Amino acid sequence: MAFCTDAQVRARSGVTTAEVSTTYMTALIAQIDNEINNIVQSAYYYNEFFENIGDDRVLIMNNNTTVSSFKLVEIDGEELFEESKIELMDNADVEETDTSATGEVEDWESALGTSATYTHSDTAYRGRKSLLITSGAQETAYWQTTDSIDVEYPQDNQIPAFKLTYYVKTNSITAGDGNGAYANILWYDANDTLLATDSDSANAVTGTADWAKLTISKYAPDNASYVKVRLINDAESGTAYFDSMKFRQLGWIYKTTDASIDLLRIYPGKFISVLYENTGVVNPLVENLAIDLTARAALVHASGGTIQGLSYKIDVLQVNKGKQSQERLSMINQLTQAILEKMTRLSEQGLLKDNKRDWFVGLNNLD
């Protein structure tokens, strides 16, 4: 998989196509991708750990392991997530009312200018209330949170992602040119600019269906400050109920804690599966490491230098200092320092297996 793009590298380094051709940049990116895989692919070494323990109750399933995976643990088929218990969404169970609010549901509002009917329904998955949208035409009708749900980026090492959970019930939903009943996460920066929208439309519910639990697990975009959650019915006809929403932070499950000998002791007689769920989203720390590494290599090349021994480590850096500006040499040194800091963070998170510390020893600057 590619951890970075040509555009990202050029934006970070400032090199032009005259200095580093598109063909050569593609080769550099592929080389760095290989380096990233080399240092991270063996980081999830549950196999080694449990084999050393000698416990036959543990099954490892890592055929689709990538650095973009969330690590999951199952105990007799029940998933164990490292999920924060702190609820970030106000009135997530939609039980509280506010007569002055649109739709009279506290912390929620319905879309304006649609033909749909929005109801604080007595049909609930849990509790007494749910949010109901009765479609009036082929359009995007929705309930949306009014209070900001705060998020941070760069995110804490322990919490690389956020998870939205919600329940949906439908009656005679005909999608038409729409999708049906689903949810979106809208990410905003501190200036109230919409950065991105993560949609669960691929899992939209149609027809008539009883309550079903749906989830979206996503990384926050760079510079994200807060989110809004939108519950959507974009069908041409039918009703959709939404209830029991949760928006919480997700964390990695660590070998040295959750998947350790302590886990085996906590669940005697239970069968334990260690799984990996490929999200298709690269850990932002890994992505930025790849960008920094490729940008540094591109700058060295553009400065008339070479990187020797780029196989599991950056070894001897050679640049003709006399022909290049101090600004460019300074940028190479800054990238070197940034790479070292990211490698340290990866090591601290348990996502780096570098027993010989080749990366820390082999990465050098121009001082």
Sequence and secondary structure as in RCSB ss.txt:
>XXXX:A:sequence
MAFCTDAQVRARSGVTTAEVSTTYMTALIAQIDNEINNIVQSAYYYNEFFENIGDDRVLIMNNNTTVSSFKLVEI
DGEELFEESKIELMDNADVEETDTSATGEVEDWESALGTSATYTHSDTAYRGRKSLLITSGAQETAYWQTTDSID
VEYPQDNQIPAFKLTYYVKTNSITAGDGNGAYANILWYDANDTLLATDSDSANAVTGTADWAKLTISKYAPDNAS
YVKVRLINDAESGTAYFDSMKFRQLGWIYKTTDASIDLLRIYPGKFISVLYENTGVVNPLVENLAIDLTARAALV
HASGGTIQGLSYKIDVLQVNKGKQSQERLSMINQLTQAILEKMTRLSEQGLLKDNKRDWFVGLNNLD
>XXXX:A:secstr
  SS HHHHHHHH   TTTS HHHHHHHHHHHHHHHHHHHTTT  HHHHHHHHT TTEEE  TT  TTEEEEEEE
TTEEE EE S   STTTT   B TTSGGGBTTEEE SS S EEEEES  SSSS EEEEE  SSS EEEEE S EE
  SS  TT  EEEEEEEEEEEEEE TTS  EEEEEEEE TT  EEEEEE GGG B EEEEEEEEEEEE   TT  
EEEEEEEE  SEEEEEEEEEEEEEEE   TTTTTSHHHHHHSTT  EEEEEEE S   HHHHHHHHHHHHHHHHH
HHTT EEE  SSS  EEE  GGGS HHHHHHHHHHHHHHHHHHHHHHHTT    TT HHHHH     
